[in-house]
Amino acid sequence: MIQGGGWGFRRPALIAVVTVAVLGLSACGGSSSGSSADTGAGSVAGLPVTHFESGLKSGAPTPDLDVKNADGGEDDKLATAAIADVQAYWTDQLPANFGGQPFKPVKSLLSYDAKRDTQKTECGSVKGLVNAFYCPPDDSVAWDRGVLLPSLRERFGPMSVVTVLAHEFGHAIQYRLGEKAGVTKATPTVVKEQQADCFAGGYFRWVAEDKSKFYQVSTAEGLNQVMAAMFFIRDSAGTSGSDQQAHGTAFDRTFAFQTGFTKGPKECAAMNAENVKARLTERPFDKKDTGKGDEKFNGQLLALLKKSLDEAFKGAGVAAPEIVEGGGSCSNGKSTPPASYCPDNNTVNIDMAKLNQIAQPVDRKAEQKGQTRGGMGDFAAFAEVASRYALGIQKGVGASLDNPNAGLRTSCLVGAWAAASNKQGQVLRLSAGDLDEAIADLLMPESLVSADVNGNRPASGFDRVESLRKGYLEGSSVCSTQYG
């Protein structure tokens, strides 16, 4: 985040909702479920929360596909099965969703090793290309089995390989749909990427519903790996959404993926420059943002954070929690360091030193090498404190702090506060990359942003990310109606 007023990425309607924040929570009391059957800690977009090993099914068939230059290794097997599976998905879904349009497989597939191979496609040479791509001129899909796929698989599991291939195949679907997807040469790159992420989400819903012959994915740990992979392939903070190479922030990419998972391919094809631009968070750093999105987490900044939270939640009409430094623990009751909400005295007790460690800037180069990333950025630390503060507001209006949905309601309110801080003239406001820092925190197993007062959080990272996004895009009222 950055200090002071000036220009912000404004959403006036959302801000208006937040300034009368959480009034609806008082009606929720101790209810254990939200008003939507598809939302809440017991459901992942209407599917049950499941726990099992995700990946190739035992006894999955061998794909009958010709892959040029394949070496028969683990990553080629995963990629080839992914292409076969995605093609099976679109064989059903293309005619079902787009007026009976028949599906045609891509014309060729290429596996290569970016470290040594020099094959050429009509999109250029693969020499040194650590990537996977769809090439429209020759209707081909290619992937780097030498660097990209093994690095993803080793860090995020086998379904990350499937995620990348499902995304690239989404581009093939764009070209098959043509005007039905609204994609032309003039379509901004980020819109094409949003559609492809969305199409991948639709495919993963199909897998999660156990319709795949090749793959299985749990809605807890399995989708967590997929969401982590989506986070990893985000654009660097400060990238402009108008950049010809822009693919989207983690916030934008997970939004698109979850839209496809929840609403299906028709919704993906309806994404266009107008509606994507209206919600896109990808933007360059402000000229006055000398810290490039990161501030040192200290007493001065903590005072500004308190002021920002007080302003955002003043409409609740309840006593705001005080934020105190005391090691991050409560003397009475459950502690959740590095920040704890203590109901007995309505305080948020923090460990300044540990929060400052979290607030250290992300080391993107180290992250891409699979090394220690340092911190997660200042907004991750702000979000942890804001989540404990939001528990105090919820207590004030009579909402339960430890029912199954309390953590999701809390992260939703953190998202609503983040939107409020984007108002021009606020003491703190979002910087490029801040929302990605919150998502990075949410996907960590020990994250507090979506935790209840006892530190319990939903098993599904999909739900955790979705709840923050709902609050950010829809305002605080959705936090009580869907996560009561």
N, C-alpha and C positions, 0 to 999 in steps of 0.2 A: 504494500500500500504506500501511498505518498501523502504527505501532509499538506494541509491548506486547501483553499478553494480552487478557483479556476475551472477549466473545462473538465467535464466528466462524461462518461458514456451513459447518457440519461435515459431512464424509462419512467416518465412522470406518472403514468397511471399506477405503476407498481409502487412507486414511492408514496403515492397518496394512500394506498392500502396499508403500507407499513407504518405510516405515522399514526394510524389508529390501531396499532398492532395488537394481535392476539385477543381481541375482545371476544371472539367466538370460542376461545378455549374455555371460558368459564362455564359453558354449557356442556363441556365434554366430561367433566368430572373424572371418574375412574374408569371410563369405558375402555374396553380392551381391544376394540377394533374400530377402524375408520368407517366412513359411510360408503366407501366403494369396495365392492367384493374383490376387485382386482388389485387393491393396494393395501399394504400393511405388512407387518413382520412375518405373517404366516403365508404370504403369497408373493410370488415373483411374476408380476404382470398376469395374474390369474392362474399361474402354475404353482404346484406345491414346491416348497423348499426341499431340495433333495441333496443327499451327500453320497457320492460314490466316485470312483476313479474315472476321470474323463479321458477320452482318446478313442483309438480304434477299438471296435467291438471284437470280442473274442469270436473267432470263426468268420470274420468279415471276408467277403469274397475278394479275389484278386481282380483289380480293374482291367478291363479289356480296352486299354488305351495305348496308342503309340506315342511315346515320349522320346524325342530326339535327344541323344547324348546322355541319357539317364545312366546312373552308375549302379542302381539297385540298392543303394544304401537306405538308411532309416528315413532320412528327410525326403528322398524321392518317393518312397513308399507313402509317406504321409501326404505329400503334395499331390501325387497321382490319385490317391483315394479321395482327397478333397475335391479335385476337379470332377471325378466321376460322380461324387455325391452331390456337388453343387449342380451339375448338369441334370441329375435325376430330380432335384428340387425344382429346377426351372422347367423341366419337361412337364411337370404338373402345374406349376404356378403361373407360367406365362399365359397359356390358354385360359386358365381359370380366372385370371385377374385382368386380362387385356383383350377381351372380345374374341376369344378363341384363337388368338395368334399362336401358330405352332412354334416350337422351339427348335433351333438348329445348333448343334454343337460347334465349338470353335474348330477352325481348320487345322491348326497345328499346336503342338506343345513342345516347349524347349526347356531342358534342365542344363544349367551350366555352373561352372566354378569361377567366381569372379577373380580368384587369385591367379588363374592360368588360362582360361578359355578365351577365345577370340571370335566366336561365332557371330554372324551378322543376321539381324532381322531387318525388315523394311523400316524399322524405327532406329536402326543404328547398331553398332557393335556392343557386345556385352562385356568387353574387356574392362576389368576393374569396376564393373557396375554392381554394387552391393544393393540389390533391389529385386522386386518382382514387378511385372508389368503386363498390361494388355496392349498389344500393338494393333491398332485398327487397320492399317493398310494390308496386312497379311492375315488378319483375324487370328492372332496367336496369343497365347499366354506363356510367359517365361518366368523362371525363378532361379535365384542364386542358391544352389545347394551347398556352396563352399563356405560362405560366411554368414549370410542373412538367416537362412532357415535354421542352421544349428544353433546360432546365438539366441534366436527367439525360443527355440525348443528347450534349450538348457536353462534359460531364465524363467520362462513362463509356461512351460509344459507343451505337449503336442498340439493342443487346440489353438495355440498362437499361430502355428503354421497354417492351420485351416482358416484362421481369421484373415490372414494376409491373402490367401488364395481366393477366399470367398469375396473379399473386397475387389480384387483385380477382376474377377469374373463379373462383378457388378458393372464394370465398365463395358464388358462385352454385351451385357444386357441393355445398356444405354443405347448402343449402336443398333441392336436388334429392334428396340422399341422406336427409335427415331423420334418423330414428332410427338409420339405418345409420352415420351419422357421430356420433351421440350428441349433436348440438347442439340445445339448447333455449334458451328465454329466460334460463334460469338459468346457462347456460354462461359461465364467465369470458371476458372479451374476449381475454385473452392466449392462451387455448386455441384460440379461433376463428382467431386470427392465426397460431398455430403450424401449424394444419392448412392454412391457405391458403398459407403459405410452403412447406409440404411438398408440397402439390399442384403448386405452381409448379416445384418441383424434379423431380417426376415428369415434367412436361411437357418440361423442358429435357433430361432423359435421352433422351426420344423424339426431340427435335431433334438431339441429339448423335449419335444412332444413324442420322441422315440419313433419317428417316421423314417429315420435314416437306416440304410443297410450297413453303413460303414462306421459311423461314429456315434458316440454317446457323450452327453455333456450334462453334468449336474448343475442345478440352478444356484448352488452355493459355491463350492470351491471351483467348479468348472467355469462358470461364468465370471468368477473373480479373476481367473487367469486370463480370460478373454478381455475383460475390462482393463487389466493391467497392461496387456499388450497394446490395446488401443491407446492407453495413456503414453506408453513408451514411444509410439510412432507419431506423436503430436509434433506440431511445428514449434520452433523455439519462440520463447516469449519475445514480443516486439515485432513479430512478422505481421505485415499488413494483409488483411483479407483480400485486398486487390492485387497482391503479388501473383504473378503468373505461376509460381511454384507453390502457392499456398494450399495446404491440405486441411488446415483447421487446428485450433487448439484442442487439448484433451476434452475440455468442456463441450466444444462444438462437435467433436467426433463421437464422443459417447452419447450426446444428444441424438445424433443421427442414427447410430447403431440401435439405441433403445427405442427410437421411433419405429424402426423396421421390426424389431422384436415384438413390440406391443401392437402395432397397427397394420403391419404387412406391406407388401410391395406397391400397392396402389398409392399409399401415402408417400412412399419414397419417390415415385415417378412424379408426384405433384410438387416436389421441391423445385423451386425456381429461384432466379436471381432476386426477385422481390421479397419472397417470404424468408429466404435464407438470410438476406442482408438485414432484415428487420430484427433478427435474433442473434446474429453472428457476434461473438465476443472478440474475435481476432482483430487486433489493431496494433499499430506501432506505439512505442513509448511516447508519452507526452514530452514536449520540449523541456519543460521544467522538471522532469523526472530524472534528476541527476543520479539517483541511486539505482536506476534501471529496475524499479519495482520493489526494491528491498530497503528497509530501514532497520537500524539496530533496535532490538527489542530492549528498551530500558524504561526507567521510571517515567520519563517525560512522555514517551510514546504510550505507555500504559494509561497515563492520565487522559490522553487524547482518545484512546480506545474506550475508556469508561464514558467519556462525554459523548462519543458517537453512539454507543449502545443506549445510554440514557435517552438520547434524543429519539432514536428509532423506536424505542419501546414505551415512550411516555404515555401513549394513548391507552395502554393497558390499565392505567389508573391504580397501580399497586406500587408498593415500596421497592425501589430498585436495589439489587444486591450491591454491597460494597465489595471491591476487589482489594485483597490484602496480600502481602508477602509473608508467608509463613511455612515454607517448605512444601506447599502443595497438598497438605493433608488437613483433615478435620479432626479436632480433638474428640468430638463425639460423632459417632456414625461412620459410614463407609467413606474411605478416601480413594481418590482416583488420580494420583499425581501423574503429570506435573501440575494439574489444576483440579480442584475439587469444589463441588458446591456443597456447602454445609447448611442444611435446612434449619438447624437449631438457632443459628444467629444470622441467617440470610446473608452469608458471605461467600465469595469465591476466593479460595485460598490458593495461591500460586507459588510455584518454584521458579523464580526469575531466571536462574542460571540454566535450568533445563529447557525452559521455553526459549531462551536465547539460542541454545544449540539447535533447536528445531527451526528457528527463524533464520539460520544461516542460509545464504544463497545456494541454490541448486548448482552443483557442478555437472553441467550437461555432458561434458567430454568424458568425465569419469563414469557417469551414468551409462553412456553408450558403450563403454568398455566393460560394463558389468562390475565396476568397482564401487567402493563406498561413495555415495553421492553427497556427503556432507550433510547439510540441512535440507529442509523442504521449502524454505522461503518464509518470509515474515508473515504472509497471510495464513499459512498453516498454523503458526503459533497464535495469531489473532483468533482464528476460527476455533481453536481448542478452548481459549478463554471465553469466547462468545457463546460457545455451547453450554458452558457451566453457568454463565450469566442467564442464558435463556431458560435454564431449569428454574432459576429463582423467579423469573417472571411467571412461568407456568405454575409454580407453587402458589404464587400470589393470587392467581385467578382460579385456583382449585383443581387444576389438572393433575393427573397421576404422574409421578416421576419415575415409576418403576414398572409400569405395565408393558406388554410386549411392543407397543408402538411408541413408547416414550422417546426412544433414541431416534427414530425416524422423524418424529415431530420436532425434536430438538434440532436435527440437521436441517430440516426444512426451514425453521426459524432463523438459523444461521444464514441460509441462502436469502431469506427475505431481508435480513439486516444488510447483507452484502449489496443487494439491490438499492437499499436506502442510502448506503454510503456512496453511491454513484451520483447523487444529486449535486448539482453545482453549488459550491460554497460550503460543503461539508468539511469538518475538521480533518477527517480521513476519507480518502476515496480510493477506489480500485485502480490498480495499475495493470498494464498488460501482463498477463501470466498469473495474476492472483487467483483466479478461479481454478486454474490448473493445480496450483499449490494446495488448494482445499481438496481437490479430487485425489491428489497424491496422498494426503493425510487420510482421507476416507477409505482408501484401499489398503491401508496398513492395518494389520490385525489388532494393534493396540490403540487405534485412533479413538479419541474422545468425542469427535465432532458428531458422531451418530450414537453415542453411548448414553444410557440412562444414568440416573444418579448413582447407581452402584457400579458403573463401568461396563455393564452388559450391552452388547451391540448386536444387531442383526447379522446372521451368518452370511447373508447375500450382499456382496459389494454392489451388485446391480441395484438393489433397493436403496443402499446407502447413498449412492451417487444420484439416483433418481430423486430422492427426497430433497437433497440440497438444491437440485436444479428446479424442482417444482416451486420451492420457496422463492428462488431467484427470479424465475420467469413469471410466476403467477401471483406472488405476494403472500402475506401471512395467513390469509383466510383459508387457503388450501391446506395449511398445516393442521388445522383443527378438523376440517371436514373430512380429510382423507387419513389422518393419523390420530384420530381421537383416542 
